[in-house]
Every structure is written in C-alpha cells, then in structure tokens.
Amino acid sequence: MIIDHDVIILGTGLAGLRAAVEIARKSDDGVNMAIVSKVQLMRSHSVCAEGGTRLYFARRKGTV
C-alpha cells in the first residue's frame, strides 16, 4: 500500500503544528498533509516546556 501526501511534517512540537496550520490556511485546506511524531500528539517537548514558553512570551509582552 502506498500513501501519497503533498506535505509531510516531522514533529508535533510548536514549529511542526504551526507549519501545519499555516500550510492549511494558505492553501485553503487544499493540501494533503501528514504529521508524523515519535511521541503521542500532546507529549512533544514543546508541550512539556509549556511553562517556560509562556514565561518567554509574557516577558516579550512586558507583563512579567
């Protein structure tokens, strides 16, 4: 069995999921996409670092 995709994204961290959102948005959902991860969807390193990521963005906005 051969599975064909226009785009394959490796990784479900912030960068991979953001890339998927942007590709879907710019293509009006016209791109057949696959997202591949070595861990469960919500177990990526970006999700594990959520507190640090939140602090970084809060500092950039000047709220911390």
RADA-V323914 format. One record per run of one state. SS is the DSSP state (h for helix, s for strand, l for the rest). FROM is the first residue (numbers start at 1). TO is the last residue. If there is no record, write none. Layout:
# RADA-V323914
ss->SS from->FROM to->TO
ss->SS from->FROM to->TO
This chain:
# RADA-V323914
ss->l from->1 to->6
ss->s from->7 to->10
ss->l from->11 to->13
ss->h from->14 to->26
ss->l from->27 to->32
ss->s from->33 to->36
ss->l from->37 to->40
ss->h from->41 to->43
ss->l from->44 to->44
ss->h from->45 to->48
ss->l from->49 to->49
ss->h from->50 to->61
ss->l from->62 to->64
